[in-house]
Amino acid sequence: MWITRLVSLTNFAVASSALGFQVFVLYPWHEQLQRDFEDLKKEHLRVLDAIRDMDVEVKHEASRTILQRLGWRQ
C-alpha cells in the first residue's frame, strides 16, 4: 500500500516538475527563438534584395565591351 502511494507521489512530482520546466523555460525560449527567426528572415530578404541589385549592375557592366569600359567608346 505505501509503495503504491510512494510511486504515485513520485510520478506526481516528476510530472509537475516536467510541466513547470515546459511552461517556465521551454515556452519563453520558444517565443524568443520565434522572434529571432522572424528577424533572421527579414535580414535574409534584405540581403537577397541587395544581391539582386548588385546582380543587375554586374550584368549591365558585363554587357559593355572592353573599349566601352575603358572609356574609349560610348
PQR file of N, CA, C, O and H, with PARSE charges and radii, in Angstrom:
ATOM      1  N   MET A   1       0.826  -1.195   0.000 -0.4000 1.5000
ATOM      2  CA  MET A   1       0.000   0.000   0.000 -0.0000 2.0000
ATOM      3  C   MET A   1       0.869   1.257   0.000  0.5500 1.7000
ATOM      4  O   MET A   1       0.649   2.154  -0.815 -0.5500 1.4000
ATOM      5  N   TRP A   2       1.845   1.338   0.894 -0.4000 1.5000
ATOM      6  CA  TRP A   2       2.678   2.530   0.970 -0.0000 2.0000
ATOM      7  C   TRP A   2       3.603   2.634  -0.233  0.5500 1.7000
ATOM      8  O   TRP A   2       4.003   3.741  -0.591 -0.5500 1.4000
ATOM      9  H   TRP A   2       2.024   0.610   1.556  0.4000 1.0000
ATOM     10  N   ILE A   3       3.963   1.504  -0.882 -0.4000 1.5000
ATOM     11  CA  ILE A   3       4.788   1.541  -2.096 -0.0000 2.0000
ATOM     12  C   ILE A   3       3.987   2.157  -3.241  0.5500 1.7000
ATOM     13  O   ILE A   3       4.514   2.960  -4.011 -0.5500 1.4000
ATOM     14  H   ILE A   3       3.638   0.604  -0.592  0.4000 1.0000
ATOM     15  N   THR A   4       2.736   1.785  -3.349 -0.4000 1.5000
ATOM     16  CA  THR A   4       1.864   2.350  -4.380 -0.0000 2.0000
ATOM     17  C   THR A   4       1.718   3.849  -4.181  0.5500 1.7000
ATOM     18  O   THR A   4       1.757   4.617  -5.142 -0.5500 1.4000
ATOM     19  H   THR A   4       2.308   1.132  -2.724  0.4000 1.0000
ATOM     20  N   ARG A   5       1.554   4.252  -2.958 -0.4000 1.5000
ATOM     21  CA  ARG A   5       1.407   5.678  -2.638 -0.0000 2.0000
ATOM     22  C   ARG A   5       2.700   6.427  -2.965  0.5500 1.7000
ATOM     23  O   ARG A   5       2.658   7.536  -3.498 -0.5500 1.4000
ATOM     24  H   ARG A   5       1.523   3.628  -2.177  0.4000 1.0000
ATOM     25  N   LEU A   6       3.847   5.824  -2.645 -0.4000 1.5000
ATOM     26  CA  LEU A   6       5.143   6.435  -2.929 -0.0000 2.0000
ATOM     27  C   LEU A   6       5.360   6.577  -4.439  0.5500 1.7000
ATOM     28  O   LEU A   6       5.860   7.601  -4.904 -0.5500 1.4000
ATOM     29  H   LEU A   6       3.881   4.924  -2.211  0.4000 1.0000
ATOM     30  N   VAL A   7       4.984   5.552  -5.195 -0.4000 1.5000
ATOM     31  CA  VAL A   7       5.113   5.620  -6.655 -0.0000 2.0000
ATOM     32  C   VAL A   7       4.199   6.705  -7.210  0.5500 1.7000
ATOM     33  O   VAL A   7       4.595   7.436  -8.119 -0.5500 1.4000
ATOM     34  H   VAL A   7       4.577   4.720  -4.817  0.4000 1.0000
ATOM     35  N   SER A   8       3.002   6.821  -6.687 -0.4000 1.5000
ATOM     36  CA  SER A   8       2.069   7.850  -7.147 -0.0000 2.0000
ATOM     37  C   SER A   8       2.613   9.246  -6.856  0.5500 1.7000
ATOM     38  O   SER A   8       2.542  10.129  -7.711 -0.5500 1.4000
ATOM     39  H   SER A   8       2.681   6.228  -5.949  0.4000 1.0000
ATOM     40  N   LEU A   9       3.148   9.449  -5.670 -0.4000 1.5000
ATOM     41  CA  LEU A   9       3.705  10.758  -5.319 -0.0000 2.0000
ATOM     42  C   LEU A   9       4.950  11.076  -6.153  0.5500 1.7000
ATOM     43  O   LEU A   9       5.157  12.221  -6.556 -0.5500 1.4000
ATOM     44  H   LEU A   9       3.205   8.732  -4.975  0.4000 1.0000
ATOM     45  N   THR A  10       5.770  10.063  -6.407 -0.4000 1.5000
ATOM     46  CA  THR A  10       6.949  10.262  -7.252 -0.0000 2.0000
ATOM     47  C   THR A  10       6.527  10.630  -8.671  0.5500 1.7000
ATOM     48  O   THR A  10       7.104  11.531  -9.279 -0.5500 1.4000
ATOM     49  H   THR A  10       5.602   9.134  -6.079  0.4000 1.0000
ATOM     50  N   ASN A  11       5.534   9.943  -9.191 -0.4000 1.5000
ATOM     51  CA  ASN A  11       5.014  10.237 -10.523 -0.0000 2.0000
ATOM     52  C   ASN A  11       4.470  11.660 -10.576  0.5500 1.7000
ATOM     53  O   ASN A  11       4.709  12.380 -11.546 -0.5500 1.4000
ATOM     54  H   ASN A  11       5.065   9.211  -8.697  0.4000 1.0000
ATOM     55  N   PHE A  12       3.747  12.067  -9.548 -0.4000 1.5000
ATOM     56  CA  PHE A  12       3.200  13.419  -9.496 -0.0000 2.0000
ATOM     57  C   PHE A  12       4.324  14.457  -9.453  0.5500 1.7000
ATOM     58  O   PHE A  12       4.244  15.483 -10.128 -0.5500 1.4000
ATOM     59  H   PHE A  12       3.552  11.482  -8.760  0.4000 1.0000
ATOM     60  N   ALA A  13       5.363  14.198  -8.667 -0.4000 1.5000
ATOM     61  CA  ALA A  13       6.485  15.140  -8.556 -0.0000 2.0000
ATOM     62  C   ALA A  13       7.223  15.271  -9.886  0.5500 1.7000
ATOM     63  O   ALA A  13       7.566  16.378 -10.300 -0.5500 1.4000
ATOM     64  H   ALA A  13       5.428  13.364  -8.119  0.4000 1.0000
ATOM     65  N   VAL A  14       7.467  14.153 -10.550 -0.4000 1.5000
ATOM     66  CA  VAL A  14       8.166  14.188 -11.839 -0.0000 2.0000
ATOM     67  C   VAL A  14       7.318  14.904 -12.883  0.5500 1.7000
ATOM     68  O   VAL A  14       7.829  15.740 -13.630 -0.5500 1.4000
ATOM     69  H   VAL A  14       7.189  13.254 -10.213  0.4000 1.0000
ATOM     70  N   ALA A  15       6.040  14.588 -12.941 -0.4000 1.5000
ATOM     71  CA  ALA A  15       5.149  15.218 -13.923 -0.0000 2.0000
ATOM     72  C   ALA A  15       5.018  16.711 -13.657  0.5500 1.7000
ATOM     73  O   ALA A  15       5.005  17.507 -14.596 -0.5500 1.4000
ATOM     74  H   ALA A  15       5.625  13.909 -12.335  0.4000 1.0000
ATOM     75  N   SER A  16       4.922  17.098 -12.395 -0.4000 1.5000
ATOM     76  CA  SER A  16       4.803  18.520 -12.055 -0.0000 2.0000
ATOM     77  C   SER A  16       6.068  19.284 -12.417  0.5500 1.7000
ATOM     78  O   SER A  16       5.996  20.391 -12.949 -0.5500 1.4000
ATOM     79  H   SER A  16       4.933  16.451 -11.632  0.4000 1.0000
ATOM     80  N   SER A  17       7.217  18.703 -12.132 -0.4000 1.5000
ATOM     81  CA  SER A  17       8.464  19.393 -12.477 -0.0000 2.0000
ATOM     82  C   SER A  17       8.640  19.477 -13.994  0.5500 1.7000
ATOM     83  O   SER A  17       9.148  20.478 -14.500 -0.5500 1.4000
ATOM     84  H   SER A  17       7.276  17.804 -11.699  0.4000 1.0000
ATOM     85  N   ALA A  18       8.230  18.446 -14.720 -0.4000 1.5000
ATOM     86  CA  ALA A  18       8.317  18.486 -16.185 -0.0000 2.0000
ATOM     87  C   ALA A  18       7.397  19.561 -16.756  0.5500 1.7000
ATOM     88  O   ALA A  18       7.778  20.288 -17.673 -0.5500 1.4000
ATOM     89  H   ALA A  18       7.817  17.633 -14.309  0.4000 1.0000
ATOM     90  N   LEU A  19       6.199  19.657 -16.215 -0.4000 1.5000
ATOM     91  CA  LEU A  19       5.271  20.690 -16.676 -0.0000 2.0000
ATOM     92  C   LEU A  19       5.806  22.078 -16.350  0.5500 1.7000
ATOM     93  O   LEU A  19       5.733  22.983 -17.182 -0.5500 1.4000
ATOM     94  H   LEU A  19       5.890  19.066 -15.470  0.4000 1.0000
ATOM     95  N   GLY A  20       6.337  22.250 -15.159 -0.4000 1.5000
ATOM     96  CA  GLY A  20       6.921  23.540 -14.793 -0.0000 2.0000
ATOM     97  C   GLY A  20       8.073  23.918 -15.704  0.5500 1.7000
ATOM     98  O   GLY A  20       8.200  25.077 -16.098 -0.5500 1.4000
ATOM     99  H   GLY A  20       6.396  21.515 -14.484  0.4000 1.0000
ATOM    100  N   PHE A  21       8.909  22.954 -16.040 -0.4000 1.5000
ATOM    101  CA  PHE A  21      10.023  23.213 -16.949 -0.0000 2.0000
ATOM    102  C   PHE A  21       9.518  23.643 -18.322  0.5500 1.7000
ATOM    103  O   PHE A  21      10.054  24.575 -18.922 -0.5500 1.4000
ATOM    104  H   PHE A  21       8.805  22.012 -15.719  0.4000 1.0000
ATOM    105  N   GLN A  22       8.495  22.969 -18.814 -0.4000 1.5000
ATOM    106  CA  GLN A  22       7.943  23.325 -20.121 -0.0000 2.0000
ATOM    107  C   GLN A  22       7.341  24.718 -20.114  0.5500 1.7000
ATOM    108  O   GLN A  22       7.541  25.493 -21.050 -0.5500 1.4000
ATOM    109  H   GLN A  22       8.060  22.212 -18.327  0.4000 1.0000
ATOM    110  N   VAL A  23       6.605  25.034 -19.058 -0.4000 1.5000
ATOM    111  CA  VAL A  23       5.898  26.315 -19.009 -0.0000 2.0000
ATOM    112  C   VAL A  23       6.852  27.478 -18.764  0.5500 1.7000
ATOM    113  O   VAL A  23       6.728  28.524 -19.402 -0.5500 1.4000
ATOM    114  H   VAL A  23       6.443  24.404 -18.299  0.4000 1.0000
ATOM    115  N   PHE A  24       7.796  27.308 -17.856 -0.4000 1.5000
ATOM    116  CA  PHE A  24       8.625  28.437 -17.443 -0.0000 2.0000
ATOM    117  C   PHE A  24       9.972  28.522 -18.148  0.5500 1.7000
ATOM    118  O   PHE A  24      10.636  29.555 -18.064 -0.5500 1.4000
ATOM    119  H   PHE A  24       7.897  26.458 -17.338  0.4000 1.0000
ATOM    120  N   VAL A  25      10.390  27.473 -18.835 -0.4000 1.5000
ATOM    121  CA  VAL A  25      11.681  27.506 -19.523 -0.0000 2.0000
ATOM    122  C   VAL A  25      11.503  27.356 -21.026  0.5500 1.7000
ATOM    123  O   VAL A  25      11.935  28.220 -21.789 -0.5500 1.4000
ATOM    124  H   VAL A  25       9.850  26.634 -18.903  0.4000 1.0000
ATOM    125  N   LEU A  26      10.876  26.277 -21.457 -0.4000 1.5000
ATOM    126  CA  LEU A  26      10.811  25.993 -22.889 -0.0000 2.0000
ATOM    127  C   LEU A  26       9.905  26.950 -23.651  0.5500 1.7000
ATOM    128  O   LEU A  26      10.259  27.380 -24.749 -0.5500 1.4000
ATOM    129  H   LEU A  26      10.525  25.575 -20.837  0.4000 1.0000
ATOM    130  N   TYR A  27       8.752  27.292 -23.099 -0.4000 1.5000
ATOM    131  CA  TYR A  27       7.841  28.164 -23.833 -0.0000 2.0000
ATOM    132  C   TYR A  27       8.428  29.564 -24.037  0.5500 1.7000
ATOM    133  O   TYR A  27       8.388  30.066 -25.160 -0.5500 1.4000
ATOM    134  H   TYR A  27       8.465  26.943 -22.207  0.4000 1.0000
ATOM    135  N   PRO A  28       8.977  30.226 -22.991 -0.5600 1.5000
ATOM    136  CA  PRO A  28       9.605  31.535 -23.248  0.2800 2.0000
ATOM    137  C   PRO A  28      10.780  31.436 -24.221  0.5500 1.7000
ATOM    138  O   PRO A  28      10.992  32.328 -25.043 -0.5500 1.4000
ATOM    139  N   TRP A  29      11.535  30.350 -24.122 -0.4000 1.5000
ATOM    140  CA  TRP A  29      12.648  30.161 -25.037 -0.0000 2.0000
ATOM    141  C   TRP A  29      12.130  30.005 -26.462  0.5500 1.7000
ATOM    142  O   TRP A  29      12.737  30.524 -27.399 -0.5500 1.4000
ATOM    143  H   TRP A  29      11.362  29.626 -23.454  0.4000 1.0000
ATOM    144  N   HIS A  30      11.020  29.300 -26.638 -0.4000 1.5000
ATOM    145  CA  HIS A  30      10.404  29.135 -27.953 -0.0000 2.0000
ATOM    146  C   HIS A  30       9.975  30.493 -28.511  0.5500 1.7000
ATOM    147  O   HIS A  30      10.168  30.768 -29.696 -0.5500 1.4000
ATOM    148  H   HIS A  30      10.527  28.879 -25.878  0.4000 1.0000
ATOM    149  N   GLU A  31       9.402  31.332 -27.669 -0.4000 1.5000
ATOM    150  CA  GLU A  31       8.977  32.660 -28.128 -0.0000 2.0000
ATOM    151  C   GLU A  31      10.182  33.486 -28.571  0.5500 1.7000
ATOM    152  O   GLU A  31      10.117  34.175 -29.589 -0.5500 1.4000
ATOM    153  H   GLU A  31       9.246  31.109 -26.706  0.4000 1.0000
ATOM    154  N   GLN A  32      11.276  33.424 -27.821 -0.4000 1.5000
ATOM    155  CA  GLN A  32      12.490  34.153 -28.198 -0.0000 2.0000
ATOM    156  C   GLN A  32      13.044  33.623 -29.517  0.5500 1.7000
ATOM    157  O   GLN A  32      13.460  34.402 -30.374 -0.5500 1.4000
ATOM    158  H   GLN A  32      11.329  32.865 -26.994  0.4000 1.0000
ATOM    159  N   LEU A  33      13.050  32.312 -29.679 -0.4000 1.5000
ATOM    160  CA  LEU A  33      13.518  31.731 -30.937 -0.0000 2.0000
ATOM    161  C   LEU A  33      12.640  32.162 -32.108  0.5500 1.7000
ATOM    162  O   LEU A  33      13.146  32.418 -33.200 -0.5500 1.4000
ATOM    163  H   LEU A  33      12.712  31.679 -28.982  0.4000 1.0000
ATOM    164  N   GLN A  34      11.345  32.244 -31.890 -0.4000 1.5000
ATOM    165  CA  GLN A  34      10.428  32.668 -32.946 -0.0000 2.0000
ATOM    166  C   GLN A  34      10.723  34.110 -33.367  0.5500 1.7000
ATOM    167  O   GLN A  34      10.747  34.419 -34.559 -0.5500 1.4000
ATOM    168  H   GLN A  34      10.934  32.036 -31.002  0.4000 1.0000
ATOM    169  N   ARG A  35      10.947  34.995 -32.382 -0.4000 1.5000
ATOM    170  CA  ARG A  35      11.281  36.392 -32.707 -0.0000 2.0000
ATOM    171  C   ARG A  35      12.611  36.463 -33.458  0.5500 1.7000
ATOM    172  O   ARG A  35      12.731  37.192 -34.443 -0.5500 1.4000
ATOM    173  H   ARG A  35      10.928  34.745 -31.414  0.4000 1.0000
ATOM    174  N   ASP A  36      13.601  35.716 -32.997 -0.4000 1.5000
ATOM    175  CA  ASP A  36      14.898  35.711 -33.676 -0.0000 2.0000
ATOM    176  C   ASP A  36      14.780  35.166 -35.093  0.5500 1.7000
ATOM    177  O   ASP A  36      15.443  35.660 -36.004 -0.5500 1.4000
ATOM    178  H   ASP A  36      13.503  35.124 -32.197  0.4000 1.0000
ATOM    179  N   PHE A  37      13.947  34.160 -35.284 -0.4000 1.5000
ATOM    180  CA  PHE A  37      13.750  33.594 -36.613 -0.0000 2.0000
ATOM    181  C   PHE A  37      13.094  34.614 -37.550  0.5500 1.7000
ATOM    182  O   PHE A  37      13.470  34.718 -38.717 -0.5500 1.4000
ATOM    183  H   PHE A  37      13.408  33.759 -34.543  0.4000 1.0000
ATOM    184  N   GLU A  38      12.124  35.357 -37.042 -0.4000 1.5000
ATOM    185  CA  GLU A  38      11.484  36.394 -37.863 -0.0000 2.0000
ATOM    186  C   GLU A  38      12.492  37.478 -38.240  0.5500 1.7000
ATOM    187  O   GLU A  38      12.498  37.946 -39.379 -0.5500 1.4000
ATOM    188  H   GLU A  38      11.819  35.273 -36.093  0.4000 1.0000
ATOM    189  N   ASP A  39      13.342  37.880 -37.295 -0.4000 1.5000
ATOM    190  CA  ASP A  39      14.382  38.866 -37.597 -0.0000 2.0000
ATOM    191  C   ASP A  39      15.353  38.330 -38.641  0.5500 1.7000
ATOM    192  O   ASP A  39      15.788  39.062 -39.530 -0.5500 1.4000
ATOM    193  H   ASP A  39      13.336  37.500 -36.370  0.4000 1.0000
ATOM    194  N   LEU A  40      15.687  37.058 -38.530 -0.4000 1.5000
ATOM    195  CA  LEU A  40      16.595  36.438 -39.489 -0.0000 2.0000
ATOM    196  C   LEU A  40      15.979  36.401 -40.887  0.5500 1.7000
ATOM    197  O   LEU A  40      16.678  36.621 -41.876 -0.5500 1.4000
ATOM    198  H   LEU A  40      15.334  36.463 -37.808  0.4000 1.0000
ATOM    199  N   LYS A  41      14.680  36.124 -40.974 -0.4000 1.5000
ATOM    200  CA  LYS A  41      14.012  36.120 -42.281 -0.0000 2.0000
ATOM    201  C   LYS A  41      14.031  37.515 -42.898  0.5500 1.7000
ATOM    202  O   LYS A  41      14.254  37.657 -44.100 -0.5500 1.4000
ATOM    203  H   LYS A  41      14.112  35.945 -40.171  0.4000 1.0000
ATOM    204  N   LYS A  42      13.797  38.549 -42.082 -0.4000 1.5000
ATOM    205  CA  LYS A  42      13.831  39.925 -42.598 -0.0000 2.0000
ATOM    206  C   LYS A  42      15.225  40.278 -43.099  0.5500 1.7000
ATOM    207  O   LYS A  42      15.371  40.880 -44.163 -0.5500 1.4000
ATOM    208  H   LYS A  42      13.616  38.434 -41.105  0.4000 1.0000
ATOM    209  N   GLU A  43      16.241  39.909 -42.341 -0.4000 1.5000
ATOM    210  CA  GLU A  43      17.623  40.168 -42.749 -0.0000 2.0000
ATOM    211  C   GLU A  43      17.955  39.405 -44.033  0.5500 1.7000
ATOM    212  O   GLU A  43      18.625  39.938 -44.918 -0.5500 1.4000
ATOM    213  H   GLU A  43      16.122  39.419 -41.477  0.4000 1.0000
ATOM    214  N   HIS A  44      17.497  38.187 -44.131 -0.4000 1.5000
ATOM    215  CA  HIS A  44      17.739  37.381 -45.329 -0.0000 2.0000
ATOM    216  C   HIS A  44      17.104  38.035 -46.560  0.5500 1.7000
ATOM    217  O   HIS A  44      17.724  38.090 -47.621 -0.5500 1.4000
ATOM    218  H   HIS A  44      16.953  37.754 -43.412  0.4000 1.0000
ATOM    219  N   LEU A  45      15.885  38.524 -46.423 -0.4000 1.5000
ATOM    220  CA  LEU A  45      15.226  39.191 -47.549 -0.0000 2.0000
ATOM    221  C   LEU A  45      15.954  40.475 -47.930  0.5500 1.7000
ATOM    222  O   LEU A  45      16.057  40.805 -49.111 -0.5500 1.4000
ATOM    223  H   LEU A  45      15.381  38.480 -45.561  0.4000 1.0000
ATOM    224  N   ARG A  46      16.464  41.206 -46.924 -0.4000 1.5000
ATOM    225  CA  ARG A  46      17.214  42.430 -47.205 -0.0000 2.0000
ATOM    226  C   ARG A  46      18.488  42.100 -47.981  0.5500 1.7000
ATOM    227  O   ARG A  46      18.829  42.799 -48.935 -0.5500 1.4000
ATOM    228  H   ARG A  46      16.380  40.937 -45.964  0.4000 1.0000
ATOM    229  N   VAL A  47      19.185  41.053 -47.586 -0.4000 1.5000
ATOM    230  CA  VAL A  47      20.413  40.654 -48.276 -0.0000 2.0000
ATOM    231  C   VAL A  47      20.095  40.173 -49.690  0.5500 1.7000
ATOM    232  O   VAL A  47      20.838  40.475 -50.624 -0.5500 1.4000
ATOM    233  H   VAL A  47      18.907  40.485 -46.811  0.4000 1.0000
ATOM    234  N   LEU A  48      19.006  39.433 -49.860 -0.4000 1.5000
ATOM    235  CA  LEU A  48      18.624  38.985 -51.203 -0.0000 2.0000
ATOM    236  C   LEU A  48      18.336  40.165 -52.122  0.5500 1.7000
ATOM    237  O   LEU A  48      18.730  40.153 -53.288 -0.5500 1.4000
ATOM    238  H   LEU A  48      18.402  39.188 -49.101  0.4000 1.0000
ATOM    239  N   ASP A  49      17.653  41.181 -51.609 -0.4000 1.5000
ATOM    240  CA  ASP A  49      17.398  42.376 -52.417 -0.0000 2.0000
ATOM    241  C   ASP A  49      18.702  43.072 -52.796  0.5500 1.7000
ATOM    242  O   ASP A  49      18.861  43.520 -53.932 -0.5500 1.4000
ATOM    243  H   ASP A  49      17.333  41.190 -50.662  0.4000 1.0000
ATOM    244  N   ALA A  50      19.632  43.165 -51.851 -0.4000 1.5000
ATOM    245  CA  ALA A  50      20.920  43.796 -52.141 -0.0000 2.0000
ATOM    246  C   ALA A  50      21.684  43.006 -53.197  0.5500 1.7000
ATOM    247  O   ALA A  50      22.287  43.592 -54.096 -0.5500 1.4000
ATOM    248  H   ALA A  50      19.503  42.802 -50.929  0.4000 1.0000
ATOM    249  N   ILE A  51      21.662  41.693 -53.091 -0.4000 1.5000
ATOM    250  CA  ILE A  51      22.354  40.856 -54.081 -0.0000 2.0000
ATOM    251  C   ILE A  51      21.682  40.977 -55.439  0.5500 1.7000
ATOM    252  O   ILE A  51      22.358  41.010 -56.467 -0.5500 1.4000
ATOM    253  H   ILE A  51      21.173  41.218 -52.360  0.4000 1.0000
ATOM    254  N   ARG A  52      20.365  41.043 -55.449 -0.4000 1.5000
ATOM    255  CA  ARG A  52      19.635  41.183 -56.706 -0.0000 2.0000
ATOM    256  C   ARG A  52      20.003  42.505 -57.384  0.5500 1.7000
ATOM    257  O   ARG A  52      20.187  42.547 -58.600 -0.5500 1.4000
ATOM    258  H   ARG A  52      19.816  41.016 -54.614  0.4000 1.0000
ATOM    259  N   ASP A  53      20.111  43.584 -56.603 -0.4000 1.5000
ATOM    260  CA  ASP A  53      20.505  44.876 -57.167 -0.0000 2.0000
ATOM    261  C   ASP A  53      21.936  44.829 -57.700  0.5500 1.7000
ATOM    262  O   ASP A  53      22.220  45.364 -58.771 -0.5500 1.4000
ATOM    263  H   ASP A  53      19.962  43.551 -55.614  0.4000 1.0000
ATOM    264  N   MET A  54      22.830  44.193 -56.956 -0.4000 1.5000
ATOM    265  CA  MET A  54      24.216  44.075 -57.411 -0.0000 2.0000
ATOM    266  C   MET A  54      24.291  43.234 -58.677  0.5500 1.7000
ATOM    267  O   MET A  54      25.104  43.520 -59.557 -0.5500 1.4000
ATOM    268  H   MET A  54      22.599  43.758 -56.086  0.4000 1.0000
ATOM    269  N   ASP A  55      23.463  42.207 -58.785 -0.4000 1.5000
ATOM    270  CA  ASP A  55      23.461  41.337 -59.955 -0.0000 2.0000
ATOM    271  C   ASP A  55      23.066  42.123 -61.200  0.5500 1.7000
ATOM    272  O   ASP A  55      23.642  41.926 -62.270 -0.5500 1.4000
ATOM    273  H   ASP A  55      22.803  41.975 -58.070  0.4000 1.0000
ATOM    274  N   VAL A  56      22.088  43.010 -61.064 -0.4000 1.5000
ATOM    275  CA  VAL A  56      21.665  43.837 -62.201 -0.0000 2.0000
ATOM    276  C   VAL A  56      22.807  44.743 -62.637  0.5500 1.7000
ATOM    277  O   VAL A  56      23.054  44.899 -63.832 -0.5500 1.4000
ATOM    278  H   VAL A  56      21.620  43.170 -60.195  0.4000 1.0000
ATOM    279  N   GLU A  57      23.508  45.343 -61.672 -0.4000 1.5000
ATOM    280  CA  GLU A  57      24.635  46.213 -62.011 -0.0000 2.0000
ATOM    281  C   GLU A  57      25.756  45.432 -62.684  0.5500 1.7000
ATOM    282  O   GLU A  57      26.358  45.913 -63.644 -0.5500 1.4000
ATOM    283  H   GLU A  57      23.308  45.216 -60.700  0.4000 1.0000
ATOM    284  N   VAL A  58      26.036  44.244 -62.193 -0.4000 1.5000
ATOM    285  CA  VAL A  58      27.106  43.424 -62.773 -0.0000 2.0000
ATOM    286  C   VAL A  58      26.739  42.997 -64.186  0.5500 1.7000
ATOM    287  O   VAL A  58      27.586  43.021 -65.079 -0.5500 1.4000
ATOM    288  H   VAL A  58      25.547  43.853 -61.414  0.4000 1.0000
ATOM    289  N   LYS A  59      25.496  42.608 -64.398 -0.4000 1.5000
ATOM    290  CA  LYS A  59      25.078  42.206 -65.749 -0.0000 2.0000
ATOM    291  C   LYS A  59      25.151  43.385 -66.711  0.5500 1.7000
ATOM    292  O   LYS A  59      25.524  43.215 -67.872 -0.5500 1.4000
ATOM    293  H   LYS A  59      24.808  42.588 -63.673  0.4000 1.0000
ATOM    294  N   HIS A  60      24.796  44.583 -66.237 -0.4000 1.5000
ATOM    295  CA  HIS A  60      24.872  45.767 -67.091 -0.0000 2.0000
ATOM    296  C   HIS A  60      26.333  46.041 -67.445  0.5500 1.7000
ATOM    297  O   HIS A  60      26.650  46.315 -68.602 -0.5500 1.4000
ATOM    298  H   HIS A  60      24.493  44.721 -65.294  0.4000 1.0000
ATOM    299  N   GLU A  61      27.210  45.970 -66.466 -0.4000 1.5000
ATOM    300  CA  GLU A  61      28.631  46.213 -66.711 -0.0000 2.0000
ATOM    301  C   GLU A  61      29.215  45.134 -67.618  0.5500 1.7000
ATOM    302  O   GLU A  61      30.059  45.436 -68.462 -0.5500 1.4000
ATOM    303  H   GLU A  61      26.952  45.748 -65.526  0.4000 1.0000
ATOM    304  N   ALA A  62      28.791  43.899 -67.463 -0.4000 1.5000
ATOM    305  CA  ALA A  62      29.315  42.803 -68.273 -0.0000 2.0000
ATOM    306  C   ALA A  62      28.848  42.894 -69.722  0.5500 1.7000
ATOM    307  O   ALA A  62      29.491  42.341 -70.615 -0.5500 1.4000
ATOM    308  H   ALA A  62      28.105  43.654 -66.778  0.4000 1.0000
ATOM    309  N   SER A  63      27.749  43.579 -69.961 -0.4000 1.5000
ATOM    310  CA  SER A  63      27.250  43.683 -71.334 -0.0000 2.0000
ATOM    311  C   SER A  63      28.044  44.704 -72.148  0.5500 1.7000
ATOM    312  O   SER A  63      27.946  44.729 -73.375 -0.5500 1.4000
ATOM    313  H   SER A  63      27.227  44.028 -69.236  0.4000 1.0000
ATOM    314  N   ARG A  64      28.818  45.531 -71.483 -0.4000 1.5000
ATOM    315  CA  ARG A  64      29.629  46.525 -72.198 -0.0000 2.0000
ATOM    316  C   ARG A  64      30.916  45.875 -72.704  0.5500 1.7000
ATOM    317  O   ARG A  64      31.424  44.928 -72.104 -0.5500 1.4000
ATOM    318  H   ARG A  64      28.898  45.510 -70.487  0.4000 1.0000
ATOM    319  N   THR A  65      31.428  46.391 -73.800 -0.4000 1.5000
ATOM    320  CA  THR A  65      32.686  45.872 -74.336 -0.0000 2.0000
ATOM    321  C   THR A  65      33.854  46.418 -73.523  0.5500 1.7000
ATOM    322  O   THR A  65      33.691  47.327 -72.709 -0.5500 1.4000
ATOM    323  H   THR A  65      31.015  47.161 -74.288  0.4000 1.0000
ATOM    324  N   ILE A  66      35.019  45.855 -73.755 -0.4000 1.5000
ATOM    325  CA  ILE A  66      36.213  46.304 -73.027 -0.0000 2.0000
ATOM    326  C   ILE A  66      36.519  47.760 -73.361  0.5500 1.7000
ATOM    327  O   ILE A  66      36.890  48.533 -72.478 -0.5500 1.4000
ATOM    328  H   ILE A  66      35.151  45.117 -74.416  0.4000 1.0000
ATOM    329  N   LEU A  67      36.367  48.138 -74.629 -0.4000 1.5000
ATOM    330  CA  LEU A  67      36.633  49.525 -75.008 -0.0000 2.0000
ATOM    331  C   LEU A  67      35.649  50.482 -74.342  0.5500 1.7000
ATOM    332  O   LEU A  67      36.027  51.582 -73.939 -0.5500 1.4000
ATOM    333  H   LEU A  67      36.066  47.509 -75.346  0.4000 1.0000
ATOM    334  N   GLN A  68      34.399  50.070 -74.225 -0.4000 1.5000
ATOM    335  CA  GLN A  68      33.423  50.913 -73.535 -0.0000 2.0000
ATOM    336  C   GLN A  68      33.773  51.038 -72.053  0.5500 1.7000
ATOM    337  O   GLN A  68      33.618  52.107 -71.462 -0.5500 1.4000
ATOM    338  H   GLN A  68      34.092  49.176 -74.552  0.4000 1.0000
ATOM    339  N   ARG A  69      34.238  49.961 -71.467 -0.4000 1.5000
ATOM    340  CA  ARG A  69      34.613  50.002 -70.053 -0.0000 2.0000
ATOM    341  C   ARG A  69      35.809  50.920 -69.822  0.5500 1.7000
ATOM    342  O   ARG A  69      35.898  51.588 -68.792 -0.5500 1.4000
ATOM    343  H   ARG A  69      34.364  49.093 -71.947  0.4000 1.0000
ATOM    344  N   LEU A  70      36.727  50.948 -70.787 -0.4000 1.5000
ATOM    345  CA  LEU A  70      37.898  51.813 -70.662 -0.0000 2.0000
ATOM    346  C   LEU A  70      37.580  53.259 -71.018  0.5500 1.7000
ATOM    347  O   LEU A  70      38.410  54.140 -70.794 -0.5500 1.4000
ATOM    348  H   LEU A  70      36.655  50.405 -71.624  0.4000 1.0000
ATOM    349  N   GLY A  71      36.412  53.517 -71.560 -0.4000 1.5000
ATOM    350  CA  GLY A  71      36.008  54.876 -71.900 -0.0000 2.0000
ATOM    351  C   GLY A  71      36.435  55.318 -73.283  0.5500 1.7000
ATOM    352  O   GLY A  71      36.371  56.511 -73.579 -0.5500 1.4000
ATOM    353  H   GLY A  71      35.738  52.801 -71.742  0.4000 1.0000
ATOM    354  N   TRP A  72      36.860  54.425 -74.129 -0.4000 1.5000
ATOM    355  CA  TRP A  72      37.284  54.778 -75.467 -0.0000 2.0000
ATOM    356  C   TRP A  72      36.110  54.858 -76.425  0.5500 1.7000
ATOM    357  O   TRP A  72      36.170  55.564 -77.431 -0.5500 1.4000
ATOM    358  H   TRP A  72      36.912  53.456 -73.888  0.4000 1.0000
ATOM    359  N   ARG A  73      35.063  54.147 -76.121 -0.4000 1.5000
ATOM    360  CA  ARG A  73      33.856  54.166 -76.955 -0.0000 2.0000
ATOM    361  C   ARG A  73      32.651  54.319 -76.059  0.5500 1.7000
ATOM    362  O   ARG A  73      32.653  53.924 -74.893 -0.5500 1.4000
ATOM    363  H   ARG A  73      35.015  53.573 -75.304  0.4000 1.0000
ATOM    364  N   GLN A  74      31.634  54.899 -76.635 -0.4000 1.5000
ATOM    365  CA  GLN A  74      30.389  55.033 -75.880 -0.0000 2.0000
ATOM    366  C   GLN A  74      29.337  54.185 -76.447  0.5500 1.7000
ATOM    367  O   GLN A  74      28.216  54.169 -75.939 -0.5500 1.4000
ATOM    368  H   GLN A  74      31.633  55.220 -77.582  0.4000 1.0000
TER
END
